[in-house]
Amino acid sequence: MTEYLFNKYWAKVDKEQPTRFHLFQYHSLDVVAVADVWLEQSQVMLKQLAQQAKTTTEEVRNLVLFYIALHDLGKLDARFQSFVEPVRTLLQGNELEVEREPYNHGDYGYRHFAEEVGPSELMKCVAGHHGSCDVSINYLLPEADEALIAQDRYAREEWVNFCLHRFGFDKPPINNYRLDLLAGLCSVSDWIGSSITNFCTDPSLNIDAYYSDAKIRAYAALEEAGMLPKQGVHGFNELFSGYQPRGIQSLISELPLEPSITIVESDPGSGKTEFALAYASELVFAGLADGIIFGLPTQATANGLFDRIGEAADKLFPGSDVTLAHGKSKYLIPDNNGFLHKSNKRSFLAAVSVATVDQILMGVLPVKHNFVRGFGVRKSVLILDEVHSYDEYMTGLVLQVLKGQHEIFGSVILLSATLPLSRRERFLEAYKGSDSSTHYPAVSWSNVAGKQLSLCTKSKPQSKKIASEIWLSENMLPTQEQYKILAHWAEKGAMVCLICNTVADAQQVYKTLLPYSANFEIDLFHARYTVHDRRQREAQVLANYGKKAPRVGRLLVATQVVEQSLDLDFDVMVSQLAPIEFLFQRMGRLWRHDRDSDKNLAKRTEIVKHPKFFTLCPAVLPTSNFEHVFNATGYVYKDIKALFRTLKIIQETSVFFFPDNYRTAIEYVHGSEIPDEEPDQLKIIDERYQNESYASLCNARKISNQYAIPLNDTDSRAALLTREGEISKPAILINDNGDLLHGGSMDNPIDRDMSTVLLSRKWAKGKWSDDFNALIAKVNVDVAYSGIGADKVS
């Protein structure tokens, strides 16, 4: 057997028994074995890699495994070996000495390769497997005996040559290949490869025999981790047995099975989610994706879909876990022992994952292990819901995500009831597509080469009428007479919802309504509760106002948290003015279910004969001073032109017909042309808004492409990168005794989070903690906190 210098280097040491170690070459082969088995089992990844590298699947497999074998090249260095000096001297003797110093084997692994072989983007991908790779470090050799430095270099040269020979290369493949899946594949293979470590110390083993055994262990570990899900049934009829495709769902069979972008525009409650899951299942079955990832705008909507999707997901991938990823998902799935549930980034590796969109966007931001999120997303069908609701900064980040899907020959499905045509066009451009069709409901499809399909339903959807009235009021809050009307509806058995655009307005309305509520229940729902209380509120709202709720007469005061994706059903609704697409989303929660024909559902009250929607508008209608007349609403929805035009539509329309009115109203509000009859001041305001929006888009592109020292992905500041500007601060609430508001230990992150609330920067008070990246706020001293959530101290 050939005596290699790399036989004298360790890669893993048993923390409980430091003299028990795993030789470098065996750990490297463990990780290669995991990637090798994974690629054998996932022809999807292998095909994506080959298409991006413009080579054969066999050639790209060898290329990938060659570089993964080098992922720990930086461990062939005296500085790393000296971290466990007894093992180093056992393997190399104690004749040569080295000074202990801080050392990052990932960063130095890349720099060693670049200095000794040549620069390579693929080496950078694998060297950053612990989260990131800093290629700009000052490259220094160890403070060690010259003979030891030389030995390290020869060992690295031997290992590179060994890998070249093993994977069939005559010389190092350092061309400018681009393999977007490599970093994530390497990192996850390293996690799983480390789990099969058998602490092998015998350098004389037959390498081929060792590798064959490693592949057996790798397969078992991948299967146990949930990386090799079994496929079940696919298609709408199989996933949703007992239901016939309706409306937009009837178009699924007309869509090609190719890597593509699909944009579905259809009214709320029309089955867009079922459409997306059914078409995604067809793409998976066709070998174009390994899984499905849903991205939702809020934690509440993600939780709601997570609860709904289980049965269909189990049919598609029998026995596989559906994972949930958002800032507080670990409290809903307390099992942190399973591989997929240990962190949000691992959630994206599941066969089916539900996440908030911020978790997906972190895959294109300077956050450690962003490539693991990107890896999970790119090998899956990505489904994003409510895509009309993103501001320009978030849209810029979403476009970066779509660009990544396109470049790796992945697929994406976008859903919205109220998407402006201009926004649709920008999304399609990510796949070189375009669609000028004005049909509604509609499906726009483009493959990666820009081949375009535009589909619409052959039969006209059943029209839904919603009566619309204006309530004029000061500050867009109800008058005393209007409060009485709200109370009357609820007393007579109606399910009533009043939506405010800010938490402060919702709290004020709730407090004002309490004296009217002797004969009915009032609920308050917004985002400014602690995790402990928000979980309870969310469950109560779904139970009291959902599809199967009893219709006993009740009133919900809420913010925008109820307008997206939640299956709520109201008889009558009042809303503060907002851009038309958001008003339409809110209207989608009116008379959502046919309670006359479904005997299993509670009936509606007789007091409300048909769906009614009331818009709270300024008492003094704007003719000038537009930026102030809408009060806080103008701060929440910065597009003043959209508010002005929405008000005009509301003034002129007494009945909305859906889906007929969606397209015309939204295009009028968001059209780029400024009619002559609109005030000149509005034109100036809109020009400033458009300039600010473009700056936000550029900022998103900049931050997603910049090289920076990345934040840890568990850092509370990481999620803030998905929003432009740090709009809120986390505050950990404590009582007078200094204890957490909801009990537990300050040292326990779960206990801390249960007593944490997000506060507006304008009035967030307390003592800042660098350890927790949060304010420590005393209740009723720094922050008022009660049944209405967090509020200013009076």
C-alpha positions in Angstrom: 0.0 0.0 0.0 1.2 3.5 -0.8 2.3 5.5 2.2 0.7 8.9 2.0 1.5 11.8 4.2 -2.2 12.7 4.6 -2.5 9.5 6.6 -0.9 11.4 9.4 -3.7 13.9 9.8 -6.9 13.7 11.8 -10.3 15.3 10.8 -12.6 14.4 13.6 -12.1 13.8 17.3 -14.5 12.3 19.8 -15.4 15.2 22.2 -15.9 12.7 25.1 -12.8 10.7 24.4 -10.2 13.1 22.9 -7.8 10.3 22.1 -10.4 8.7 19.8 -10.1 10.2 16.3 -11.1 9.8 12.6 -8.4 10.1 10.0 -8.6 12.9 7.5 -9.0 10.7 4.4 -11.8 8.7 5.9 -13.9 11.7 6.9 -13.4 13.2 3.5 -14.6 9.9 1.9 -17.6 9.7 4.3 -18.8 13.1 3.0 -18.1 12.2 -0.6 -20.1 9.0 -0.1 -23.1 10.9 1.2 -23.0 13.2 -1.8 -22.5 10.3 -4.2 -25.4 8.3 -2.8 -27.6 11.5 -2.8 -26.8 12.1 -6.5 -27.5 8.5 -7.4 -30.9 8.8 -5.7 -31.7 12.3 -7.0 -31.5 12.4 -10.7 -33.1 15.9 -10.4 -30.0 17.4 -8.8 -27.6 15.6 -11.1 -29.6 16.8 -14.2 -29.7 20.4 -12.8 -25.9 20.4 -12.2 -25.2 19.0 -15.7 -27.4 21.5 -17.4 -25.8 24.5 -15.6 -22.3 23.2 -16.2 -23.2 22.3 -19.8 -21.7 18.9 -19.5 -22.8 15.3 -19.1 -24.2 13.9 -15.8 -21.2 11.6 -15.4 -18.7 14.4 -15.9 -20.5 16.7 -13.5 -20.8 14.0 -10.9 -17.0 13.5 -10.9 -16.5 17.3 -10.8 -18.8 17.7 -7.8 -17.3 14.7 -5.9 -13.7 15.9 -6.6 -14.4 19.2 -5.0 -16.4 17.8 -2.1 -13.4 15.5 -1.4 -11.4 18.7 -0.9 -13.9 20.5 1.4 -11.6 20.0 4.5 -8.3 20.7 2.7 -7.6 23.3 5.3 -7.3 20.6 8.0 -4.0 19.5 6.4 -2.3 22.3 8.3 -0.3 22.2 11.6 -2.5 25.0 13.0 -5.6 22.8 12.8 -3.9 19.7 13.9 -2.5 21.4 17.0 -6.1 22.0 18.2 -5.8 18.5 19.7 -2.1 18.3 20.4 -2.1 14.7 21.8 -3.6 13.4 18.6 -1.2 15.4 16.4 1.9 14.1 18.3 0.5 10.5 18.2 0.2 10.7 14.4 3.2 12.9 13.6 5.5 12.7 16.6 6.7 15.5 18.8 9.9 16.4 17.0 8.3 19.3 15.1 6.6 22.1 16.9 3.8 24.6 16.0 2.5 27.7 17.8 -1.2 27.5 18.7 -3.2 30.3 17.1 -6.8 31.0 15.8 -7.3 29.3 12.5 -10.3 28.8 10.2 -9.8 25.7 8.1 -12.5 26.7 5.6 -11.0 30.0 4.7 -7.5 28.6 4.6 -8.6 25.6 2.7 -9.6 27.9 -0.1 -6.5 30.0 0.1 -4.2 27.0 0.2 -5.8 25.7 -3.0 -5.7 29.1 -4.7 -2.0 29.5 -3.8 -0.9 25.9 -4.6 -3.2 24.9 -7.4 -5.1 27.9 -8.7 -8.2 30.1 -7.9 -11.5 28.3 -8.3 -15.1 29.3 -7.6 -16.0 25.7 -6.9 -13.3 25.4 -4.2 -14.8 28.5 -2.6 -18.2 26.8 -2.6 -16.9 23.7 -0.7 -14.5 25.6 1.6 -17.4 27.6 2.9 -19.3 24.6 4.2 -19.4 25.9 7.7 -21.4 29.0 6.7 -19.2 31.2 4.6 -15.7 31.6 3.0 -13.7 34.7 3.4 -11.4 34.8 0.4 -9.8 38.1 1.5 -8.0 36.8 4.6 -4.3 37.7 5.0 -2.6 34.5 3.9 0.0 33.5 6.4 1.9 30.3 7.0 2.0 28.7 10.4 4.4 29.7 13.2 6.0 26.2 13.0 9.2 24.4 12.1 10.0 24.6 8.4 9.9 20.8 8.0 6.3 20.8 9.4 5.2 23.5 7.0 6.7 21.6 4.1 5.0 18.3 5.3 1.6 20.1 5.4 2.1 21.3 1.8 3.2 17.9 0.5 0.2 16.3 2.3 -2.2 18.8 0.6 -0.5 18.1 -2.8 -0.8 14.3 -2.2 -4.5 14.6 -1.4 -5.3 16.8 -4.4 -3.5 14.3 -6.7 -5.2 11.4 -5.0 -8.6 13.0 -5.7 -7.6 13.8 -9.3 -6.8 10.2 -9.9 -9.8 8.9 -8.1 -12.3 11.0 -10.1 -10.6 10.7 -13.5 -8.9 14.1 -14.0 -5.5 14.7 -15.6 -5.2 18.1 -14.1 -7.2 20.2 -11.6 -10.6 21.3 -13.2 -10.3 25.0 -12.2 -12.2 26.5 -15.1 -14.9 29.0 -14.3 -17.7 26.5 -13.8 -20.8 27.6 -12.0 -22.6 25.0 -9.9 -25.2 26.8 -7.7 -26.1 23.6 -5.8 -22.6 22.6 -4.9 -22.2 24.7 -1.7 -25.4 23.5 -0.2 -24.9 19.9 -1.3 -21.4 19.9 0.3 -22.5 21.5 3.5 -25.4 19.1 4.1 -23.3 16.1 3.0 -20.7 17.2 5.6 -23.4 17.3 8.3 -24.7 13.9 7.5 -21.2 12.5 6.7 -20.1 13.6 10.2 -23.0 11.6 11.7 -21.7 8.3 10.2 -18.2 8.8 11.6 -16.8 5.5 12.8 -13.5 6.9 14.2 -11.3 4.9 12.0 -7.6 5.2 12.9 -6.1 2.5 10.7 -4.4 4.1 7.7 -3.8 0.7 6.0 -7.4 0.0 5.1 -8.3 -0.7 1.5 -9.8 2.6 0.3 -12.2 1.0 -2.1 -13.6 -1.3 0.5 -13.8 1.5 3.0 -15.7 3.6 0.5 -18.2 0.8 -0.3 -19.0 0.5 3.4 -19.3 4.3 3.7 -21.9 4.4 0.9 -24.0 1.8 2.8 -23.8 3.9 5.9 -24.5 7.1 3.9 -27.7 5.7 2.4 -29.0 4.7 5.8 -28.1 8.2 7.2 -29.7 10.0 4.3 -32.9 7.9 4.6 -33.1 8.5 8.4 -32.6 12.2 8.0 -35.5 12.4 5.5 -33.4 13.2 2.5 -34.7 10.3 0.4 -38.5 10.7 0.4 -40.6 8.0 -1.3 -42.9 9.3 -4.0 -46.6 8.5 -3.8 -49.4 9.7 -6.0 -49.5 12.9 -8.0 -52.0 15.1 -9.8 -55.2 16.9 -8.6 -57.5 13.9 -8.6 -55.1 11.7 -6.6 -54.2 14.4 -4.1 -57.7 15.7 -3.6 -59.9 12.7 -4.0 -63.5 13.4 -3.9 -63.1 16.8 -5.5 -63.3 17.7 -9.2 -61.0 20.5 -10.5 -62.9 23.7 -10.8 -62.3 27.1 -12.4 -58.6 27.8 -12.7 -57.8 24.2 -11.6 -59.1 22.9 -14.9 -56.1 24.4 -16.6 -53.4 22.2 -14.9 -53.6 19.6 -17.6 -52.8 22.1 -20.3 -49.4 23.2 -18.8 -46.2 21.6 -20.1 -44.0 19.6 -17.7 -40.8 21.6 -18.0 -38.7 23.8 -15.7 -40.8 27.0 -15.7 -42.4 29.9 -14.0 -46.2 29.8 -13.6 -48.2 32.8 -12.4 -51.8 32.1 -11.3 -54.2 35.0 -10.9 -57.6 34.0 -9.5 -60.0 35.3 -6.9 -59.7 34.4 -3.2 -61.2 31.0 -2.4 -60.9 29.8 -5.9 -58.4 27.0 -5.1 -55.0 28.5 -6.1 -53.2 26.6 -3.3 -54.6 23.3 -4.5 -53.7 24.3 -8.1 -50.1 25.0 -7.1 -49.7 21.8 -5.1 -51.3 19.6 -7.9 -49.1 21.1 -10.7 -46.0 21.0 -8.5 -46.7 17.3 -7.8 -46.7 16.7 -11.6 -43.4 18.5 -11.9 -41.9 16.3 -9.1 -43.3 13.1 -10.7 -41.7 14.2 -14.1 -38.3 14.3 -12.4 -38.0 18.1 -12.5 -37.9 18.7 -8.7 -37.2 16.8 -5.5 -39.7 18.7 -3.3 -42.1 21.5 -2.8 -41.6 24.7 -0.8 -44.4 27.1 0.0 -43.6 30.7 0.9 -46.3 32.7 2.7 -46.3 36.4 3.7 -46.9 36.0 7.5 -46.4 33.6 10.3 -50.2 33.3 10.7 -50.7 32.4 7.0 -47.8 29.9 7.2 -49.3 28.3 10.3 -52.7 28.1 8.6 -51.3 26.4 5.4 -49.1 24.0 7.5 -52.3 22.8 9.3 -54.1 22.3 6.0 -51.6 20.7 3.8 -50.7 17.5 5.7 -53.1 15.0 4.1 -52.2 16.0 0.5 -48.5 16.1 1.3 -48.6 12.6 2.8 -50.2 11.3 -0.4 -47.4 12.9 -2.4 -44.5 11.8 -0.2 -45.8 9.0 2.1 -44.3 9.0 5.6 -42.4 12.3 5.1 -42.5 15.2 7.5 -43.9 18.5 6.4 -41.6 21.2 7.9 -42.5 24.7 9.1 -40.0 27.5 8.9 -40.4 31.0 10.4 -39.1 33.0 13.4 -41.3 31.1 15.9 -41.9 27.8 14.2 -39.9 25.9 16.8 -42.7 26.4 19.3 -45.2 24.8 17.0 -43.0 21.8 16.2 -41.1 21.2 19.5 -39.3 18.1 18.2 -35.8 19.6 17.6 -34.2 16.2 17.6 -35.1 15.3 14.0 -32.5 16.3 11.4 -35.0 18.5 9.5 -36.3 20.3 12.5 -33.0 21.4 14.1 -33.0 24.7 12.3 -35.0 26.7 9.8 -32.4 26.4 7.2 -32.7 22.6 7.4 -36.4 22.8 7.0 -35.9 23.6 3.3 -34.4 20.2 2.8 -37.7 18.4 3.5 -39.9 16.9 0.7 -42.6 19.5 1.6 -41.8 22.7 3.5 -44.0 25.7 4.5 -42.2 28.9 5.4 -42.6 32.6 5.7 -41.1 34.4 2.7 -38.4 36.1 4.8 -36.9 32.7 5.4 -36.7 32.1 1.7 -35.2 35.5 1.0 -32.4 34.9 3.5 -31.1 32.5 0.8 -30.0 35.5 -1.3 -28.8 37.7 1.6 -25.4 37.9 3.4 -26.4 35.3 6.1 -24.3 32.3 7.1 -25.4 29.1 5.3 -27.6 31.1 2.9 -26.5 28.5 0.4 -28.3 25.8 2.3 -31.6 27.6 2.1 -30.8 28.3 -1.6 -30.0 24.6 -2.2 -33.3 23.4 -0.7 -35.3 26.0 -2.7 -33.5 25.4 -6.0 -34.0 21.6 -6.1 -37.7 22.1 -5.3 -40.7 23.7 -6.9 -41.0 27.0 -5.1 -44.5 28.3 -4.6 -45.0 31.9 -3.4 -48.4 33.1 -2.3 -49.8 36.7 -2.2 -47.0 38.0 -4.4 -48.9 41.3 -4.9 -48.2 42.2 -1.3 -44.4 42.7 -1.4 -43.0 46.2 -1.4 -40.3 47.2 -3.9 -37.4 46.1 -1.7 -38.9 42.7 -1.1 -39.8 42.4 -4.8 -36.2 43.0 -5.6 -35.1 40.2 -3.4 -37.8 37.9 -4.8 -36.5 38.6 -8.3 -33.1 37.5 -7.1 -34.6 34.2 -5.9 -36.4 33.8 -9.2 -33.1 34.4 -11.0 -31.5 31.6 -9.0 -34.4 29.2 -9.9 -34.0 30.1 -13.5 -30.3 29.6 -13.6 -30.4 26.2 -12.1 -33.4 25.1 -14.3 -35.8 25.1 -11.4 -39.5 25.9 -11.3 -41.6 28.4 -9.5 -45.3 29.0 -9.1 -46.6 32.5 -8.0 -50.1 33.1 -6.7 -52.2 36.2 -6.4 -55.7 37.4 -6.7 -54.8 41.0 -7.2 -51.5 41.3 -9.2 -50.9 44.4 -11.3 -49.9 43.5 -14.9 -46.7 45.5 -14.6 -45.7 43.3 -11.6 -46.6 40.2 -13.4 -44.4 41.2 -16.3 -41.4 41.7 -14.1 -41.8 38.3 -12.6 -42.1 36.7 -16.0 -38.9 38.5 -17.2 -36.9 36.5 -14.7 -37.6 33.5 -17.0 -37.3 35.6 -20.3 -41.1 35.5 -20.6 -43.8 38.0 -21.3 -47.6 38.1 -21.3 -49.8 41.0 -22.3 -53.1 39.1 -21.8 -55.7 40.9 -19.7 -57.9 37.8 -19.1 -59.0 37.0 -15.5 -58.8 34.5 -14.0 -55.6 33.5 -15.9 -52.5 31.5 -15.9 -49.2 32.8 -17.4 -46.4 30.3 -18.0 -42.9 30.5 -19.4 -40.1 28.0 -19.6 -36.5 28.8 -19.0 -36.0 29.8 -22.7 -38.9 32.3 -22.6 -41.5 30.1 -24.5 -44.8 31.6 -23.3 -48.3 30.2 -22.7 -51.3 32.3 -21.6 -54.3 30.4 -20.5 -57.7 31.3 -19.2 -60.8 29.3 -18.2 -63.1 28.4 -21.0 -66.3 29.0 -19.0 -66.9 32.3 -17.3 -66.6 32.0 -13.5 -69.6 32.5 -11.3 -69.9 36.2 -10.4 -69.9 37.3 -6.8 -71.5 40.6 -5.9 -70.3 42.7 -3.0 -72.1 45.9 -2.0 -69.8 48.8 -1.3 -70.4 51.9 0.8 -68.2 54.7 2.1 -68.2 55.7 5.8 -66.7 59.2 6.2 -65.0 59.8 9.5 -62.3 61.8 11.2 -58.9 60.1 11.1 -60.6 57.2 9.3 -61.9 55.8 12.6 -65.6 55.0 13.1 -68.0 57.7 14.4 -70.2 57.0 17.4 -73.1 56.3 15.1 -71.0 53.8 13.1 -69.9 52.0 16.3 -73.6 51.5 17.1 -74.2 50.0 13.7 -71.3 47.6 14.1 -72.7 46.5 17.5 -76.2 46.1 16.1 -74.9 43.7 13.4 -73.0 41.6 15.9 -76.0 41.5 18.4 -78.2 40.1 15.7 -75.8 37.2 14.9 -73.6 38.6 12.2 -69.9 37.8 11.9 -68.3 41.2 11.6 -64.8 42.3 10.9 -63.2 45.8 11.2 -59.7 46.0 9.7 -57.4 48.9 10.6 -54.1 49.7 8.9 -52.1 50.2 12.1 -52.0 48.4 15.5 -52.6 51.7 17.3 -55.8 52.3 15.4 -56.9 48.7 16.0 -56.3 49.0 19.8 -58.2 52.3 19.9 -61.2 50.9 18.0 -61.2 47.8 20.3 -61.2 49.9 23.4 -64.0 52.2 22.1 -66.2 49.2 21.1 -66.0 47.5 24.5 -68.9 49.5 26.1 -71.1 48.4 23.2 -70.4 44.7 23.6 -72.7 43.6 26.4 -74.5 41.1 24.2 -71.6 39.8 22.0 -67.9 38.9 22.0 -65.2 41.2 20.6 -61.8 39.9 19.6 -58.6 41.8 18.8 -55.9 40.4 16.5 -52.7 42.0 15.4 -48.9 41.4 15.3 -47.8 43.3 18.4 -48.3 40.5 21.0 -45.7 38.3 22.6 -45.2 34.9 21.0 -47.1 33.3 23.9 -50.2 35.4 23.4 -50.1 35.7 19.6 -50.3 31.9 19.3 -53.4 31.8 21.5 -55.0 34.7 19.6 -54.3 33.2 16.2 -55.9 29.9 17.2 -58.9 31.7 18.7 -59.5 33.7 15.5 -59.4 30.6 13.3 -61.8 28.8 15.7 -64.2 31.8 16.0 -64.3 33.1 12.4 -63.1 30.1 10.3 -65.0 27.9 7.9 -66.4 25.6 10.7 -66.9 28.3 13.4 -70.4 28.6 15.0 -72.2 31.7 13.7 -73.2 33.2 17.0 -72.6 36.9 16.3 -69.1 38.2 17.0 -66.9 41.1 16.1 -63.2 40.9 15.2 -61.0 44.0 15.2 -57.8 43.3 13.3 -54.9 44.6 11.2 -53.7 43.3 7.8 -52.9 39.9 9.5 -56.3 38.6 8.4 -56.3 39.7 4.8 -54.0 37.0 3.4 -54.4 33.3 3.0 -56.4 32.7 6.3 -59.6 30.9 5.7 -61.9 33.3 7.5 -65.6 33.9 6.6 -67.4 37.2 7.6 -70.9 38.4 6.9 -70.0 42.1 6.9 -66.7 44.0 6.9 -65.5 47.5 7.5 -62.0 48.5 6.5 -59.9 51.6 6.6 -59.0 52.8 3.1 -56.0 51.0 1.5 -54.8 50.5 -2.1 -57.4 48.6 -4.1 -55.6 45.3 -4.2 -55.6 45.1 -0.4 -59.3 46.1 -0.2 -60.1 43.3 -2.7 -58.1 40.8 -0.6 -60.1 41.9 2.5 -63.4 41.5 0.5 -62.2 37.9 -0.2 -63.0 37.1 3.4 -66.7 38.1 2.9 -69.2 35.2 2.3 -66.2 33.0 1.5 -68.2 29.7 1.8 -71.6 28.6 0.4 -73.4 28.0 3.6 -76.8 27.5 2.0 -75.8 24.4 0.0 -73.3 22.8 2.5 -75.3 21.2 5.3 -72.2 20.7 7.4 -71.7 24.5 7.8 -73.4 26.8 10.2 -75.9 29.2 8.5 -75.6 32.9 8.2 -77.7 35.4 10.1 -80.8 36.8 8.4 -79.8 40.4 9.4 -77.3 40.5 6.5 -78.9 39.6 3.2 -75.8 39.8 1.0 -72.1 40.6 1.4 -71.5 44.2 2.6 -68.2 46.1 2.6 -67.7 49.5 4.1 -64.6 51.7 3.6 -63.6 54.2 6.2 -62.4 57.3 4.3 -61.3 60.8 5.3 -64.2 63.1 6.2 -62.5 65.8 4.2 -61.8 64.4 0.8 -58.4 65.4 -0.6 -57.9 68.1 -3.1 -54.4 69.0 -1.9 -52.0 68.1 1.0 -52.3 64.5 -0.1 -49.5 63.2 2.0 -51.2 64.1 5.3 -54.9 63.6 4.6 -54.6 59.8 4.8 -53.0 60.0 8.2 -51.1 56.9 9.3 -52.4 55.0 6.3 -50.2 57.1 4.1 -47.2 56.0 6.1 -48.2 52.3 5.9 -49.0 52.4 2.1 -46.6 55.0 0.8 -48.1 55.0 -2.7 -50.3 58.1 -2.3 -51.4 57.9 -6.0 -52.8 54.4 -5.4 -54.7 55.6 -2.3 -56.1 58.6 -4.2 -57.2 56.5 -7.2 -58.6 53.8 -4.9 -60.7 56.4 -3.2 -62.0 57.5 -6.6 -63.1 54.0 -7.5 -64.8 53.5 -4.1 -66.7 56.7 -4.6 -67.9 55.7 -8.0 -68.8 52.0 -7.3 -71.7 50.8 -5.3 -71.4 47.1 -6.2 -68.3 45.2 -7.1 -68.7 42.2 -9.4 -66.0 39.6 -9.0 -63.9 38.4 -10.7 -64.9 41.0 -13.4 -63.7 44.0 -11.5 -60.3 42.7 -10.4 -58.3 43.5 -13.5 -59.9 46.8 -14.5 -59.8 48.3 -11.0 -56.2 47.3 -10.3 -54.9 48.5 -13.6 -56.6 51.8 -13.2 -55.0 52.3 -9.7 -51.5 51.2 -10.7 -51.4 52.4 -14.3 -48.3 54.5 -15.1 -50.1 57.2 -17.1 -51.3 60.3 -15.2 -54.6 61.6 -16.5 -54.9 65.3 -17.0 -57.7 65.6 -14.5 -55.4 64.4 -11.6 -53.9 67.3 -9.6 -50.3 68.3 -10.4 -49.3 67.9 -6.8 -50.2 64.2 -7.0 -47.9 63.9 -10.0 -45.0 65.4 -8.1 -45.6 63.0 -5.1 -45.9 60.0 -7.4 -42.6 60.9 -9.2 -40.9 61.0 -5.8 -42.5 57.7 -4.8 -41.3 56.0 -8.1 -37.8 57.3 -7.5 -37.8 55.9 -4.0 -39.1 52.6 -5.2 -36.4 52.3 -7.8 -33.8 53.1 -5.1 -35.3 50.3 -3.0 -35.0 47.9 -5.9 -31.4 48.8 -6.4 -30.7 48.4 -2.7 -32.2 44.9 -2.8 -29.9 44.0 -5.7 -26.9 45.5 -4.0 -27.4 43.8 -0.6 -28.1 40.4 -2.2 -24.9 40.5 -4.4 -22.5 42.2 -2.0 -19.7 40.4 -0.3 -19.9 41.0 3.4 -19.1 39.2 6.7 -22.4 37.4 7.0 -24.7 37.4 10.0 -25.4 34.2 11.8 -28.7 32.9 10.4 -30.0 32.6 14.0 -29.2 36.3 14.7 -32.4 38.3 15.2 -30.9 40.9 12.8 -30.8 38.5 9.9 -34.5 38.5 9.3 -34.4 42.3 9.3 -32.4 42.2 6.1 -35.5 40.9 4.3 -37.2 44.3 5.1 -35.8 47.6 4.0 -34.7 49.5 7.1 -34.9 48.3 10.7 -38.6 49.1 11.2 -39.0 47.5 14.6 -37.0 46.3 17.6 -37.5 43.2 19.6 -38.3 43.8 23.3 -38.1 41.1 26.0 -40.8 41.9 28.5 -40.0 41.6 32.2 -42.2 42.2 35.3 -41.4 44.4 38.4 -39.3 41.6 39.9 -37.1 41.4 36.7 -38.6 38.0 35.7 -39.8 37.2 32.2 -43.4 38.2 31.7 -44.6 34.7 30.9 -42.1 33.0 33.2 -39.1 30.8 32.6 -35.4 31.6 32.6 -33.8 34.6 30.8 -30.9 32.2 29.8 -33.3 29.9 28.0 -33.9 31.3 24.4 -37.3 29.6 24.2 -38.5 31.3 27.4 -37.1 34.6 26.2 -38.9 34.4 22.9 -42.2 33.6 24.6 -42.0 37.0 26.3 -40.7 38.9 23.3 -42.7 41.5 21.3 -41.7 43.6 18.3 -42.0 47.4 18.9 -41.9 50.4 16.7 -38.5 52.1 16.8 -40.3 55.4 17.5 -41.4 54.4 21.0 -39.4 51.3 21.8 -37.9 51.8 25.3 -35.8 49.7 27.7 -32.2 48.7 28.2 -30.5 47.3 25.2 -28.8 43.9 25.5 -26.0 43.0 23.2 -26.1 39.4 24.4 -29.7 39.0 23.2 -29.8 41.7 20.4 -33.0 43.0 22.1 -34.3 45.6 24.5 -35.1 44.4 28.1 -38.3 46.3 28.7 -40.2 46.5 32.0 -43.9 46.2 31.7 -45.8 49.4 32.7 -42.5 51.3 32.9 -41.0 51.0 29.5 -43.9 49.3 27.7 -47.6 49.0 28.5 -48.8 45.5 27.9 -52.2 44.0 28.5 -55.0 42.2 26.6 -54.7 44.6 23.8 -51.0 43.9 23.3 -48.0 46.2 23.5 -48.7 49.9 23.7 -47.1 53.2 24.8 -46.8 53.9 28.4 -49.3 56.7 29.2 
